[in-house]
Amino acid sequence: MKIKNIIYSILMSFFFFSGMAQKALLQKAEKQYNNYAYADAISIYEKLAAKGYKDEKMFQRLGNAYYFNAELSKAVVCYDELFFLNPKQEPEYLYRYAQSLKAVEDYAKADKMLEEFNKKVTTDTRGILFENNRNYLEQIKLNSGRFDIVNTNINTEQSDFGTAVLNNNLIFSSARKIRKGEEKTFRWTNKSFTNLYSAAIQPDGNLSTPVLLDTQVNSKFNESTPAFTKDGKTMYFTRNNFLDGKRGKDDKNITLLKLYKASFVNGKWDNIQELPFNSDAFSTAHPALSLDEKKLFFSSDMPGSLGQSDLYSVTINADGTFGKPENLGTNINTEGRETFPFISGDNELYFATDGRPGLGGLDIFVSKILDNGTFDKVQNIGEPINTKSDDFAFIIDSNTRTGYFSSNKKGGIGNDDIYKFTETKKLVCERTLTGTIFDSKANETIEAAKVTLFDENNQVLEEVTTGKDGVYNFKVNCNKKYLVRVERKQYPTKENNFTVSTNIDNKLDFTLEKEKIAALEIPDIQAIKVGTDLGKTLNISMIYFDLGKWNITDKAAIELEKIFAVMQEYPKMKIDIRSHTDSRSSVKSNLILSDKRAKSIMAWLVKKGIAANRLKGKGFGESQLLNKCKDGVKCTEEEHLLNRRSEFVIVSM
């Protein structure tokens, strides 16, 4: 009995001390997590998970730590466990789970998570953008295949990213160790802090061995993402909150990011100043200059931001002072991360975001800056630049169509690599505008409708004629305004304005209602006799044809509708269609032409539903002229027109 009690006591002590150790580890991990020391937090949480410890909060934290460190495939495993333990998570976890699932190319499950996310927060821009672009993968595919990319020769096993070109040198950020034995690391990643480096761009496109840009600029904390004025005399760059040996912190004792400015004086970068709209309480980062260098674009999570970080612009005054930062608005920003802006020579804004439908992680998007300062439709630039990983820091030379971007995609050398690219085809968002023309009464498609596409200045761009399916197609450009006009004999002309979206399907159908023919007073059987011309009996116009033609004109179709109506009223009536020409051209050719006209009328009536055995037709050429207009007699066009006619002689009732 005593032995059993001793064993029981030992087991209880083991579980007690095990529980105490577990609790201590959790507290330590929580502290690291709250201090943004994600790499250290991951290490502790992994140990607990390896011992079989399962806790909802732990998997939230571990998943987030991987997510914020851009290790999305590892985040998937944690979020899998989290949603297994409790499927009812806060909306942001649904979004992060969806983004992480894309990293393992499980787009179907990612879309389901986004559906749930959108149901929970119906006002979130990210969910709305997904709901309005459910076929986003197809849209991205249309924009893909426009770049040739190569990994540059300056990459290391550490992070290399964020480029700018200055005097034929590539200036970039790198976490490579400056000297052997250096141990100071960035607690977020447990990697070395980043510095700015310079590498000459050689004639063959390769880069020389990188050297530190300047000891004045590079500090013991992170420096990154430079932007230079065209004269090369001013540099804007990102650095942790550190200046003149003093480190700034927020109320949680965290050193955030700030924007700085330096001047190139006597061959060195000097006179380093922080920009006046910085704050210890929020981050500002990743500067980019407008084409006229009167505005600075950047990323920030300052108060008033829509998401985790937004893009802003601020006016640079002539005296070097700055205006008030302005949020770029909901045309650009989402509740996610918008970051790494760049303005191209074509006045296009390139930026990275995880807030829009993409392939996974950060994707690079582009929007044209319009003349009034607003932004055109935002487009994903497609593969191979965008991948399931983080792709960001895109810059391009608009003349050579070459540039650089950064990515942690699979197959790279380090955590982030710098890639060089050549754009082989400019992004022109071309879509297909399609539609079907219907008859509203018959509920049938309309054949032979002429469909015309006009631009916003009412200039004709293209004309097509519908087939039996009533379908038309035009190639059109996204976000452009067009006018589509439909014309068909016996129908009133109809037109509609249309603005093309970036969606795959741009559809514009037309429903036409046939013009009503004036009510026809059909005579009784006594007024219609065998041997009479039905046209004369009904007091309708002759059927005229254009010179040398036998096709049914619009005017002729209106008259034929009346013949058709009488034949429907008297289903036993049979008629002989006799077609005539004027005297111009030869006797032989006129005889052939008139016969074609008679057969054309017969075919029209048969198509309308009159049985073929109720009709016969013959051409008489110029043998039965109604006036003096024989060969050699000078006549007016109107006089000749009288002879181009058809008669409808009743042969039986």
C-alpha positions as CSV (number, residue, x, y, z in Angstrom):
1,M,0.0,0.0,0.0
2,K,2.8,2.4,0.9
3,I,4.6,1.6,-2.4
4,K,1.4,2.4,-4.3
5,N,1.1,5.7,-2.5
6,I,4.7,6.6,-3.2
7,I,4.2,5.8,-6.9
8,Y,1.0,7.9,-7.0
9,S,2.8,10.8,-5.3
10,I,5.7,10.6,-7.8
11,L,3.2,10.6,-10.7
12,M,1.3,13.6,-9.3
13,S,4.5,15.5,-8.7
14,F,5.6,14.7,-12.3
15,F,2.3,16.0,-13.7
16,F,2.4,19.0,-11.4
17,F,6.0,20.0,-12.4
18,S,5.2,19.2,-16.1
19,G,2.2,21.5,-15.9
20,M,4.3,24.2,-14.2
21,A,7.0,23.9,-16.9
22,Q,4.4,24.0,-19.6
23,K,2.8,27.1,-18.1
24,A,6.2,28.8,-17.8
25,L,7.0,28.1,-21.5
26,L,3.6,29.4,-22.6
27,Q,4.2,32.6,-20.6
28,K,7.6,33.0,-22.1
29,A,6.3,32.4,-25.6
30,E,3.5,34.9,-25.0
31,K,6.0,37.6,-23.9
32,Q,8.1,37.0,-27.0
33,Y,5.1,37.1,-29.2
34,N,3.8,40.4,-27.7
35,N,7.2,41.9,-28.2
36,Y,7.2,40.9,-31.9
37,A,10.0,38.5,-31.3
38,Y,8.2,36.0,-33.6
39,A,11.2,33.8,-34.3
40,D,11.8,33.2,-30.6
41,A,8.0,32.7,-30.0
42,I,7.9,30.1,-32.8
43,S,10.8,28.1,-31.3
44,I,9.0,27.8,-27.9
45,Y,5.6,27.1,-29.4
46,E,7.1,24.4,-31.6
47,K,8.6,22.7,-28.5
48,L,5.2,22.6,-26.8
49,A,3.4,21.3,-29.9
50,A,6.0,18.6,-30.3
51,K,5.2,17.4,-26.8
52,G,1.5,17.0,-27.8
53,Y,0.3,20.2,-26.2
54,K,-2.9,21.4,-28.0
55,D,-4.4,24.8,-27.2
56,E,-6.5,27.1,-29.3
57,K,-4.6,30.2,-28.3
58,M,-1.3,28.6,-28.9
59,F,-2.2,27.6,-32.4
60,Q,-3.5,31.2,-33.0
61,R,-0.2,32.6,-31.9
62,L,2.0,30.1,-33.7
63,G,0.0,30.4,-36.9
64,N,0.3,34.2,-36.7
65,A,4.0,34.1,-36.0
66,Y,4.6,32.0,-39.1
67,Y,2.2,34.2,-41.1
68,F,3.9,37.5,-40.1
69,N,7.3,35.9,-40.9
70,A,6.0,35.0,-44.4
71,E,6.3,31.2,-43.7
72,L,2.8,30.6,-45.0
73,S,3.1,26.9,-45.7
74,K,3.9,26.4,-42.0
75,A,1.1,28.7,-41.0
76,V,-1.3,26.4,-42.8
77,V,-0.5,23.5,-40.5
78,C,-1.2,25.6,-37.4
79,Y,-4.4,27.1,-38.8
80,D,-5.5,23.5,-39.7
81,E,-5.1,22.6,-36.1
82,L,-6.8,25.8,-34.9
83,F,-9.9,25.3,-37.0
84,F,-10.1,21.7,-36.1
85,L,-10.1,22.6,-32.4
86,N,-12.7,25.4,-32.9
87,P,-14.1,26.3,-36.4
88,K,-15.7,29.5,-35.0
89,Q,-12.7,31.9,-35.2
90,E,-12.6,35.6,-35.6
91,P,-12.9,36.8,-39.2
92,E,-9.2,37.8,-39.5
93,Y,-8.2,34.2,-38.9
94,L,-10.4,33.1,-41.8
95,Y,-8.6,35.6,-44.0
96,R,-5.1,34.5,-42.9
97,Y,-6.0,30.9,-43.3
98,A,-7.2,31.6,-46.8
99,Q,-4.0,33.4,-47.7
100,S,-1.9,30.6,-46.2
101,L,-3.9,27.9,-48.1
102,K,-3.0,29.7,-51.3
103,A,0.7,29.2,-50.5
104,V,0.1,25.4,-50.8
105,E,-2.0,26.0,-53.9
106,D,-5.3,24.8,-52.2
107,Y,-7.3,27.6,-53.9
108,A,-10.6,25.8,-53.6
109,K,-10.4,25.6,-49.8
110,A,-9.0,29.1,-49.7
111,D,-12.0,30.4,-51.6
112,K,-14.4,28.7,-49.1
113,M,-12.6,30.4,-46.3
114,L,-13.0,33.7,-48.1
115,E,-16.7,33.0,-48.6
116,E,-17.1,32.5,-44.9
117,F,-15.0,35.6,-44.2
118,N,-17.3,37.7,-46.5
119,K,-20.4,36.4,-44.7
120,K,-19.0,37.4,-41.3
121,V,-17.8,40.9,-42.3
122,T,-19.9,42.1,-45.3
123,T,-18.3,45.6,-45.3
124,D,-14.6,44.4,-45.5
125,T,-13.1,45.5,-48.9
126,R,-11.1,42.3,-49.1
127,G,-14.3,40.2,-49.0
128,I,-16.1,42.4,-51.4
129,L,-13.2,42.3,-53.9
130,F,-13.2,38.5,-53.7
131,E,-17.0,38.3,-54.2
132,N,-16.9,40.6,-57.2
133,N,-14.0,38.7,-58.7
134,R,-14.7,35.0,-58.1
135,N,-12.9,34.1,-61.3
136,Y,-9.8,36.0,-60.2
137,L,-7.5,33.2,-61.1
138,E,-8.7,33.3,-64.7
139,Q,-8.2,37.1,-64.8
140,I,-4.6,36.7,-63.4
141,K,-4.0,34.1,-66.1
142,L,-4.9,36.6,-68.8
143,N,-2.4,39.1,-67.4
144,S,0.4,36.5,-67.1
145,G,3.3,35.4,-69.3
146,R,4.6,38.9,-69.9
147,F,8.0,38.7,-68.1
148,D,11.3,36.9,-68.5
149,I,12.9,36.7,-65.0
150,V,16.3,35.7,-63.7
151,N,17.8,35.5,-60.2
152,T,20.5,38.1,-59.8
153,N,24.1,37.1,-58.8
154,I,24.2,39.3,-55.6
155,N,21.7,37.2,-53.6
156,T,22.8,35.5,-50.3
157,E,21.2,33.1,-47.9
158,Q,19.9,36.1,-46.0
159,S,17.3,38.6,-47.1
160,D,18.1,40.7,-50.1
161,F,15.3,43.0,-51.3
162,G,14.1,46.5,-52.1
163,T,16.0,48.0,-55.0
164,A,16.6,51.4,-56.6
165,V,18.9,52.5,-59.5
166,L,21.3,55.3,-59.0
167,N,23.9,56.3,-61.6
168,N,24.0,52.8,-63.1
169,N,24.3,51.2,-59.6
170,L,21.7,49.0,-58.0
171,I,21.1,50.1,-54.4
172,F,19.4,47.5,-52.3
173,S,18.7,46.2,-48.8
174,S,20.4,43.1,-47.4
175,A,20.6,41.2,-44.1
176,R,24.0,39.7,-45.0
177,K,26.5,40.0,-42.2
178,I,28.9,42.9,-42.6
179,R,31.8,41.1,-40.8
180,K,32.5,37.6,-39.5
181,G,31.2,37.0,-36.0
182,E,28.6,39.8,-36.1
183,E,25.8,38.6,-33.8
184,K,23.3,41.5,-33.5
185,T,20.0,40.3,-34.9
186,F,16.5,41.6,-35.6
187,R,14.2,39.8,-33.0
188,W,11.2,39.6,-35.4
189,T,13.2,37.2,-37.6
190,N,16.3,36.4,-35.6
191,K,18.3,37.4,-38.7
192,S,20.8,40.2,-39.0
193,F,19.6,43.8,-39.4
194,T,19.5,45.0,-43.0
195,N,21.8,47.6,-44.5
196,L,21.9,49.5,-47.8
197,Y,24.4,48.2,-50.4
198,S,25.5,49.2,-53.8
199,A,26.4,47.0,-56.8
200,A,27.4,48.3,-60.2
201,I,25.3,47.2,-63.1
202,Q,27.7,45.7,-65.6
203,P,27.4,45.7,-69.4
204,D,26.3,42.1,-69.5
205,G,23.5,42.8,-67.0
206,N,25.2,41.1,-64.0
207,L,26.0,43.0,-60.9
208,S,29.4,43.7,-59.3
209,T,30.3,42.6,-55.8
210,P,28.1,44.7,-53.4
211,V,29.7,47.2,-51.0
212,L,28.1,49.1,-48.2
213,L,26.5,52.3,-49.4
214,D,27.6,54.6,-46.7
215,T,28.5,54.3,-43.0
216,Q,26.6,57.5,-42.3
217,V,23.3,56.1,-43.6
218,N,23.7,52.5,-42.3
219,S,23.1,52.2,-38.6
220,K,23.0,49.3,-36.1
221,F,19.3,48.9,-37.0
222,N,17.4,48.2,-40.2
223,E,17.8,50.4,-43.3
224,S,16.0,49.6,-46.5
225,T,14.1,50.7,-49.6
226,P,15.8,53.8,-50.9
227,A,14.4,56.3,-53.4
228,F,16.5,58.9,-55.2
229,T,15.8,62.2,-56.9
230,K,16.7,62.3,-60.6
231,D,19.7,64.5,-59.9
232,G,21.0,61.9,-57.4
233,K,21.4,64.5,-54.7
234,T,18.6,63.5,-52.3
235,M,17.8,60.1,-51.0
236,Y,14.7,59.0,-49.0
237,F,14.9,55.7,-47.2
238,T,13.5,53.6,-44.4
239,R,15.1,53.0,-41.0
240,N,14.1,51.8,-37.6
241,N,13.4,54.7,-35.3
242,F,17.0,55.7,-34.7
243,L,18.9,59.0,-35.2
244,D,22.0,60.6,-33.8
245,G,22.6,57.6,-31.5
246,K,19.1,57.8,-30.0
247,R,16.6,55.0,-30.3
248,G,12.8,55.9,-30.2
249,K,10.1,53.5,-28.9
250,D,6.4,53.4,-28.8
251,D,4.3,52.8,-25.7
252,K,5.0,49.1,-25.9
253,N,8.7,49.7,-26.0
254,I,8.9,48.7,-29.7
255,T,11.2,50.5,-32.2
256,L,9.1,51.1,-35.3
257,L,10.0,52.3,-38.8
258,K,10.5,55.8,-40.0
259,L,11.3,57.7,-43.2
260,Y,14.5,59.6,-43.5
261,K,16.1,62.0,-45.9
262,A,19.8,62.4,-46.7
263,S,21.7,64.7,-49.0
264,F,24.7,63.8,-51.2
265,V,27.5,66.2,-50.2
266,N,31.2,65.9,-51.1
267,G,30.8,62.3,-52.2
268,K,29.0,61.2,-49.1
269,W,25.4,60.8,-47.8
270,D,25.1,63.4,-45.1
271,N,22.6,65.7,-43.3
272,I,20.3,62.8,-42.3
273,Q,16.9,64.0,-41.1
274,E,13.7,62.2,-40.2
275,L,10.6,63.4,-42.1
276,P,8.3,65.6,-40.0
277,F,5.2,63.4,-40.3
278,N,6.9,60.5,-38.6
279,S,5.8,59.3,-35.2
280,D,7.1,57.0,-32.5
281,A,3.5,55.6,-32.3
282,F,3.3,54.2,-35.9
283,S,5.4,53.2,-38.8
284,T,6.2,55.0,-42.1
285,A,8.2,53.1,-44.7
286,H,9.1,52.4,-48.3
287,P,9.3,55.8,-50.1
288,A,8.7,56.4,-53.8
289,L,8.7,59.7,-55.7
290,S,6.2,61.0,-58.2
291,L,7.4,61.8,-61.8
292,D,7.6,65.5,-61.1
293,E,9.2,64.8,-57.6
294,K,6.6,67.0,-56.0
295,K,5.0,64.1,-54.1
296,L,6.4,61.3,-51.9
297,F,4.4,58.1,-51.7
298,F,4.9,55.7,-48.8
299,S,3.3,53.0,-46.7
300,S,2.1,53.5,-43.1
301,D,-0.2,52.3,-40.4
302,M,-0.8,55.8,-39.1
303,P,-4.2,56.6,-37.5
304,G,-6.9,56.8,-40.2
305,S,-5.5,53.8,-42.1
306,L,-8.1,51.5,-43.6
307,G,-6.0,48.4,-43.1
308,Q,-2.8,46.9,-41.5
309,S,-0.8,49.4,-43.7
310,D,-2.1,51.8,-46.3
311,L,-0.4,53.8,-49.1
312,Y,-0.2,57.5,-48.6
313,S,1.2,60.5,-50.5
314,V,2.5,63.8,-49.2
315,T,3.3,67.0,-51.0
316,I,7.0,68.2,-51.1
317,N,6.8,71.9,-51.1
318,A,9.3,74.1,-53.1
319,D,11.0,75.2,-49.9
320,G,11.6,71.5,-48.9
321,T,8.9,71.4,-46.3
322,F,6.1,68.8,-46.4
323,G,2.3,68.9,-46.5
324,K,-0.1,66.7,-44.7
325,P,-0.1,63.0,-45.7
326,E,-3.1,61.9,-47.6
327,N,-4.5,58.4,-47.8
328,L,-4.7,57.1,-51.4
329,G,-8.2,55.9,-50.6
330,T,-10.3,52.8,-51.2
331,N,-9.5,52.6,-54.9
332,I,-6.0,51.4,-53.7
333,N,-6.1,50.5,-50.0
334,T,-7.9,47.6,-48.3
335,E,-8.1,46.2,-44.8
336,G,-4.9,44.2,-45.6
337,R,-1.3,45.3,-46.2
338,E,-0.6,47.8,-49.0
339,T,3.1,48.4,-49.2
340,F,6.3,49.0,-51.4
341,P,4.9,51.7,-53.8
342,F,6.7,52.7,-57.0
343,I,5.8,55.2,-59.7
344,S,7.0,54.3,-63.2
345,G,7.9,56.6,-66.0
346,D,4.5,55.8,-67.5
347,N,2.9,57.3,-64.4
348,E,1.7,54.0,-63.1
349,L,1.6,53.1,-59.5
350,Y,3.0,49.6,-58.7
351,F,2.5,48.2,-55.2
352,A,2.3,45.0,-53.2
353,T,-0.7,43.9,-51.3
354,D,-2.3,40.9,-49.7
355,G,-5.7,42.5,-49.6
356,R,-6.8,41.8,-53.1
357,P,-7.5,38.5,-54.8
358,G,-4.2,37.0,-55.7
359,L,-2.0,33.9,-55.9
360,G,-0.9,34.0,-52.3
361,G,1.1,36.2,-49.9
362,L,1.9,39.6,-51.3
363,D,1.1,40.1,-55.0
364,I,2.2,43.0,-57.1
365,F,-0.5,45.2,-58.6
366,V,-0.6,48.2,-60.9
367,S,-2.9,51.2,-61.5
368,K,-2.6,54.0,-63.9
369,I,-2.5,57.5,-62.3
370,L,-5.0,59.6,-64.2
371,D,-4.6,63.2,-65.2
372,N,-6.8,64.3,-62.3
373,G,-4.7,62.4,-59.8
374,T,-7.2,59.6,-59.3
375,F,-6.4,56.0,-60.0
376,D,-7.6,53.7,-62.8
377,K,-8.6,50.1,-62.2
378,V,-6.1,48.0,-60.2
379,Q,-4.7,45.0,-62.0
380,N,-2.7,42.0,-60.9
381,I,0.4,41.9,-63.1
382,G,0.3,38.1,-63.2
383,E,2.8,35.2,-63.3
384,P,5.7,34.6,-63.3
385,I,6.4,37.6,-61.2
386,N,3.5,36.9,-58.8
387,T,3.5,33.5,-57.2
388,K,2.0,31.8,-54.2
389,S,4.7,33.4,-52.0
390,D,5.5,37.1,-51.2
391,D,6.3,39.2,-54.3
392,F,7.1,42.8,-53.7
393,A,9.3,45.9,-54.3
394,F,8.8,46.1,-58.1
395,I,10.7,48.8,-60.1
396,I,10.8,49.2,-63.8
397,D,12.6,51.4,-66.4
398,S,9.8,52.5,-68.7
399,N,12.2,52.9,-71.7
400,T,14.0,49.6,-71.6
401,R,11.1,47.7,-69.9
402,T,13.6,46.1,-67.6
403,G,13.6,46.2,-63.8
404,Y,13.9,44.3,-60.5
405,F,11.5,42.9,-57.9
406,S,11.9,40.9,-54.7
407,S,10.4,37.6,-53.7
408,N,10.7,34.7,-51.2
409,K,9.5,32.3,-53.8
410,K,10.6,28.7,-53.9
411,G,13.9,28.1,-55.7
412,G,15.6,31.2,-54.5
413,I,18.9,31.4,-52.6
414,G,17.9,33.2,-49.4
415,N,14.8,34.3,-47.5
416,D,14.2,37.1,-49.9
417,D,15.9,37.3,-53.3
418,I,16.2,40.1,-55.9
419,Y,15.2,39.1,-59.4
420,K,15.8,40.9,-62.6
421,F,13.1,41.0,-65.3
422,T,12.4,42.0,-68.9
423,E,8.8,42.9,-69.7
424,T,8.1,41.3,-73.1
425,K,4.6,42.6,-73.5
426,K,2.9,45.6,-71.9
427,L,-0.1,45.0,-69.8
428,V,-3.2,45.9,-71.9
429,C,-6.3,44.7,-70.2
430,E,-8.2,43.3,-73.1
431,R,-11.5,41.5,-72.6
432,T,-14.3,40.1,-74.9
433,L,-17.6,41.9,-75.0
434,T,-20.3,39.4,-76.0
435,G,-24.0,39.3,-76.3
436,T,-27.1,37.8,-77.9
437,I,-29.8,39.5,-79.9
438,F,-33.3,38.2,-79.1
439,D,-36.8,38.7,-80.5
440,S,-39.0,39.7,-77.5
441,K,-42.2,38.1,-78.9
442,A,-40.9,35.0,-80.6
443,N,-38.3,34.4,-77.8
444,E,-35.8,33.5,-80.6
445,T,-32.4,34.7,-81.5
446,I,-32.2,37.2,-84.4
447,E,-30.0,36.4,-87.4
448,A,-28.5,39.0,-89.7
449,A,-28.5,41.8,-87.1
450,K,-25.8,44.4,-87.7
451,V,-24.0,45.2,-84.4
452,T,-21.7,48.2,-84.4
453,L,-19.2,49.1,-81.7
454,F,-18.4,52.8,-81.1
455,D,-15.8,54.4,-78.8
456,E,-16.6,57.1,-76.3
457,N,-16.2,59.7,-79.0
458,N,-18.8,58.0,-81.2
459,Q,-16.3,56.7,-83.7
460,V,-17.0,53.4,-85.4
461,L,-14.5,50.7,-84.2
462,E,-16.0,47.5,-85.7
463,E,-19.1,46.0,-87.2
464,V,-20.3,42.4,-87.1
465,T,-23.4,40.5,-88.4
466,T,-25.0,37.9,-86.2
467,G,-25.5,34.3,-87.3
468,K,-28.3,32.0,-86.5
469,D,-27.4,32.0,-82.8
470,G,-27.8,35.8,-82.7
471,V,-24.4,36.2,-80.9
472,Y,-21.9,39.0,-81.4
473,N,-18.3,39.4,-80.0
474,F,-15.9,42.4,-79.8
475,K,-12.4,42.7,-78.4
476,V,-12.5,45.6,-76.0
477,N,-10.2,47.2,-73.4
478,C,-10.9,47.2,-69.6
479,N,-12.4,50.3,-68.0
480,K,-13.1,51.9,-71.4
481,K,-16.6,53.3,-72.4
482,Y,-18.2,52.0,-75.5
483,L,-21.6,52.3,-77.3
484,V,-23.1,49.2,-78.9
485,R,-25.8,49.7,-81.6
486,V,-28.0,46.9,-83.1
487,E,-29.8,47.3,-86.4
488,R,-32.1,44.8,-88.2
489,K,-34.8,45.4,-90.8
490,Q,-38.3,45.2,-89.4
491,Y,-36.9,46.1,-85.9
492,P,-36.3,49.6,-84.4
493,T,-32.6,50.4,-83.9
494,K,-31.4,49.9,-80.3
495,E,-28.2,51.0,-78.6
496,N,-26.6,50.9,-75.1
497,N,-23.6,52.4,-73.4
498,F,-21.2,49.9,-71.7
499,T,-18.1,50.2,-69.6
500,V,-15.9,47.2,-69.7
501,S,-14.8,45.6,-66.4
502,T,-11.7,43.5,-65.7
503,N,-14.0,40.5,-65.2
504,I,-13.7,37.7,-67.6
505,D,-17.4,37.9,-68.6
506,N,-18.6,41.2,-70.1
507,K,-22.0,40.5,-71.5
508,L,-24.5,42.8,-73.1
509,D,-27.7,41.2,-74.6
510,F,-30.3,43.0,-76.6
511,T,-34.0,42.2,-76.8
512,L,-35.7,43.7,-79.9
513,E,-39.4,44.0,-80.5
514,K,-40.5,43.8,-84.2
515,E,-42.1,47.0,-85.6
516,K,-45.8,46.7,-85.7
517,I,-47.2,46.8,-89.2
518,A,-50.2,49.1,-89.7
519,A,-53.4,47.1,-89.3
520,L,-54.4,45.6,-92.6
521,E,-58.0,45.6,-93.6
522,I,-58.3,42.3,-95.5
523,P,-61.1,42.3,-98.1
524,D,-63.7,39.5,-98.1
525,I,-63.6,36.6,-100.5
526,Q,-65.8,38.4,-103.0
527,A,-63.3,41.2,-103.5
528,I,-60.5,38.7,-104.2
529,K,-60.7,36.9,-107.4
530,V,-58.6,34.4,-109.3
531,G,-56.5,36.1,-111.9
532,T,-56.2,39.4,-110.1
533,D,-53.0,41.0,-108.8
534,L,-53.2,40.7,-105.0
535,G,-51.0,43.8,-104.7
536,K,-53.4,45.9,-106.7
537,T,-56.4,44.4,-104.9
538,L,-54.9,45.4,-101.5
539,N,-53.9,48.8,-102.9
540,I,-50.3,48.3,-101.7
541,S,-47.1,49.5,-103.3
542,M,-45.2,47.5,-105.9
543,I,-42.2,45.6,-104.6
544,Y,-39.2,47.5,-105.8
545,F,-35.6,46.3,-106.1
546,D,-32.3,48.1,-106.3
547,L,-30.7,48.4,-109.7
548,G,-29.1,45.0,-110.6
549,K,-30.0,43.5,-107.2
550,W,-32.5,40.8,-106.2
551,N,-32.2,41.0,-102.4
552,I,-35.3,41.9,-100.4
553,T,-35.0,45.6,-99.3
554,D,-36.4,46.9,-96.0
555,K,-39.1,48.7,-98.0
556,A,-39.9,45.5,-99.9
557,A,-40.1,43.5,-96.6
558,I,-42.8,45.8,-95.2
559,E,-45.0,45.3,-98.4
560,L,-44.4,41.5,-98.3
561,E,-45.6,41.4,-94.7
562,K,-49.0,42.4,-96.1
563,I,-49.0,39.7,-98.8
564,F,-48.0,37.2,-96.1
565,A,-50.9,38.4,-93.8
566,V,-53.5,37.8,-96.6
567,M,-52.1,34.4,-97.4
568,Q,-52.4,33.4,-93.8
569,E,-56.0,34.6,-93.8
570,Y,-56.8,32.5,-96.8
571,P,-54.8,29.3,-96.3
572,K,-55.9,27.8,-99.7
573,M,-54.8,30.7,-101.8
574,K,-52.0,30.1,-104.3
575,I,-50.2,32.9,-106.1
576,D,-47.9,33.3,-109.1
577,I,-45.1,35.8,-108.5
578,R,-44.1,37.6,-111.6
579,S,-41.0,39.7,-111.5
580,H,-40.0,42.4,-114.0
581,T,-36.9,44.6,-114.7
582,D,-36.3,47.8,-116.5
583,S,-34.8,47.9,-120.0
584,R,-31.2,48.6,-119.0
585,S,-28.7,45.8,-119.5
586,S,-29.2,43.0,-122.0
587,V,-32.4,41.0,-122.6
588,K,-30.7,37.8,-121.4
589,S,-29.2,39.2,-118.2
590,N,-32.5,41.0,-117.4
591,L,-34.4,37.7,-117.7
592,I,-32.0,36.0,-115.3
593,L,-32.1,38.9,-112.9
594,S,-35.9,39.0,-112.8
595,D,-36.1,35.2,-112.2
596,K,-33.8,35.6,-109.3
597,R,-36.1,38.3,-107.9
598,A,-39.1,36.1,-108.1
599,K,-37.3,33.2,-106.4
600,S,-36.0,35.6,-103.7
601,I,-39.6,36.6,-102.9
602,M,-40.7,33.0,-102.8
603,A,-37.9,32.1,-100.4
604,W,-38.8,35.0,-98.1
605,L,-42.5,33.8,-97.9
606,V,-41.5,30.2,-97.4
607,K,-39.2,31.2,-94.5
608,K,-42.1,33.1,-93.0
609,G,-44.2,29.9,-93.0
610,I,-46.0,29.8,-96.3
611,A,-46.0,26.3,-97.9
612,A,-43.8,26.2,-101.0
613,N,-46.6,24.4,-103.0
614,R,-48.7,27.5,-102.7
615,L,-46.2,29.6,-104.6
616,K,-44.7,29.7,-108.0
617,G,-42.5,32.4,-109.6
618,K,-41.1,33.4,-112.9
619,G,-39.1,36.3,-114.2
620,F,-40.2,38.2,-117.3
621,G,-37.2,40.4,-117.7
622,E,-37.9,43.6,-119.7
623,S,-40.7,42.0,-121.8
624,Q,-43.6,43.7,-120.0
625,L,-42.5,47.3,-119.5
626,L,-45.1,49.7,-118.0
627,N,-44.0,52.8,-119.9
628,K,-41.9,54.0,-122.9
629,C,-38.6,53.3,-121.4
630,K,-37.3,50.8,-124.0
631,D,-33.7,50.5,-125.2
632,G,-32.6,53.8,-126.7
633,V,-35.3,55.9,-125.0
634,K,-34.0,58.4,-122.5
635,C,-35.9,58.1,-119.2
636,T,-35.5,59.3,-115.7
637,E,-34.5,57.1,-112.8
638,E,-38.0,57.3,-111.4
639,E,-39.4,56.1,-114.7
640,H,-37.1,53.1,-114.8
641,L,-37.9,52.3,-111.2
642,L,-41.6,51.7,-112.1
643,N,-40.5,48.8,-114.3
644,R,-38.5,47.1,-111.5
645,R,-41.6,45.4,-109.9
646,S,-43.2,42.2,-108.9
647,E,-46.9,41.1,-109.3
648,F,-48.8,38.6,-107.2
649,V,-51.4,37.0,-109.4
650,I,-54.0,34.7,-107.6
651,V,-54.1,31.4,-109.4
652,S,-56.5,29.5,-107.0
653,M,-58.5,30.1,-103.8
